[in-house]
Amino acid sequence: MNISVTGRNIDVTPPLREYVESKLDRIRRHFDQLIDVQFVLDVDKLVHHVEATIHTRGKDLFAENNDQDMYAAIDGLVDKLDRQLIKHKEKLQSKNRAQARKVTNAR
């Protein structure tokens, strides 16, 4: 899995990069088929803006979050991505179960 952390109007320091990567462990726990993850960190006056795009097999997920603190913005973003990935995983599982039922009923 490729992880890209870039910054606009901010230098991405090693502790900030490590924080983002540690939060990705939570996402990997629910869904391990991630291909590429891109984070964009941005600061505009007092508002910290975080965007993320996750590429999985068959679906691209996007989320963004704003907060007054960068770490809080990252936490909120990871919560949003986690909910999206859980929903995506449930759809995949229900689709696979439906196909399995079709196969067993056809026999």
C-alpha positions as CSV (number, residue, x, y, z in Angstrom):
1,M,0.0,0.0,0.0
2,N,1.3,3.4,-1.0
3,I,0.8,6.3,1.5
4,S,1.3,9.8,0.4
5,V,1.1,12.7,2.8
6,T,1.5,16.2,1.3
7,G,1.0,19.7,2.7
8,R,-0.2,22.9,1.3
9,N,1.0,26.0,3.2
10,I,2.4,23.6,5.8
11,D,5.5,21.5,6.3
12,V,4.7,17.9,6.9
13,T,6.9,17.1,9.9
14,P,7.9,13.5,10.8
15,P,5.6,13.5,13.9
16,L,2.7,14.6,11.8
17,R,3.4,12.0,9.2
18,E,3.7,9.3,11.9
19,Y,0.4,10.4,13.4
20,V,-1.4,10.0,10.1
21,E,0.2,6.6,9.5
22,S,-0.7,5.4,13.0
23,K,-4.4,6.5,12.4
24,L,-4.3,4.4,9.2
25,D,-3.9,1.3,11.3
26,R,-7.5,1.7,12.4
27,I,-8.6,1.7,8.8
28,R,-6.5,-1.3,7.9
29,R,-8.0,-3.2,10.8
30,H,-11.4,-3.0,9.1
31,F,-10.4,-3.3,5.5
32,D,-7.0,-4.6,4.4
33,Q,-7.4,-4.3,0.6
34,L,-6.2,-0.7,0.3
35,I,-4.1,0.1,-2.8
36,D,-3.3,3.7,-2.4
37,V,-3.9,6.4,0.2
38,Q,-3.4,10.1,-0.4
39,F,-3.6,12.7,2.4
40,V,-3.5,16.5,1.8
41,L,-3.0,18.7,4.8
42,D,-3.8,22.4,4.4
43,V,-3.7,25.5,6.7
44,D,-5.8,28.6,5.9
45,K,-5.4,31.2,8.7
46,L,-6.9,29.4,11.7
47,V,-8.7,26.6,9.9
48,H,-6.9,23.3,9.3
49,H,-8.2,21.3,6.4
50,V,-7.5,17.6,5.7
51,E,-8.5,15.6,2.6
52,A,-7.9,12.0,1.9
53,T,-8.5,9.7,-1.1
54,I,-8.4,6.0,-0.7
55,H,-8.1,3.7,-3.7
56,T,-9.4,0.2,-3.2
57,R,-10.3,-2.5,-5.7
58,G,-13.4,-1.3,-7.4
59,K,-14.0,1.9,-5.5
60,D,-12.4,5.2,-4.6
61,L,-13.4,6.9,-1.4
62,F,-12.9,10.6,-0.6
63,A,-13.4,12.5,2.7
64,E,-12.5,15.9,4.1
65,N,-12.6,17.5,7.4
66,N,-11.9,21.0,8.9
67,D,-11.0,21.9,12.5
68,Q,-9.0,24.4,14.5
69,D,-6.4,21.8,15.4
70,M,-4.6,19.6,12.8
71,Y,-4.6,16.5,14.9
72,A,-8.4,16.9,15.6
73,A,-9.0,17.3,11.9
74,I,-7.1,14.1,11.2
75,D,-9.1,12.3,13.8
76,G,-12.4,13.4,12.3
77,L,-11.3,12.5,8.9
78,V,-10.2,9.0,9.9
79,D,-13.7,8.6,11.6
80,K,-15.4,9.5,8.3
81,L,-13.1,7.2,6.2
82,D,-13.7,4.3,8.7
83,R,-17.5,4.6,8.4
84,Q,-17.2,4.7,4.6
85,L,-14.9,1.6,4.5
86,I,-17.2,-0.4,6.8
87,K,-20.2,0.4,4.6
88,H,-18.2,-0.5,1.5
89,K,-17.1,-3.8,3.1
90,E,-20.6,-4.7,4.1
91,K,-21.8,-4.1,0.5
92,L,-19.1,-6.4,-0.8
93,Q,-19.9,-9.1,1.7
94,S,-23.7,-9.0,1.0
95,K,-23.0,-9.1,-2.7
96,N,-20.7,-12.1,-2.3
97,R,-23.3,-13.8,-0.2
98,A,-26.0,-13.2,-2.8
99,Q,-23.8,-14.7,-5.5
100,A,-23.1,-17.7,-3.3
101,R,-26.8,-18.3,-2.8
102,K,-27.4,-18.1,-6.5
103,V,-24.7,-20.8,-7.1
104,T,-26.1,-23.1,-4.5
105,N,-29.7,-22.7,-5.7
106,A,-28.6,-23.4,-9.3
107,R,-27.3,-26.9,-8.3
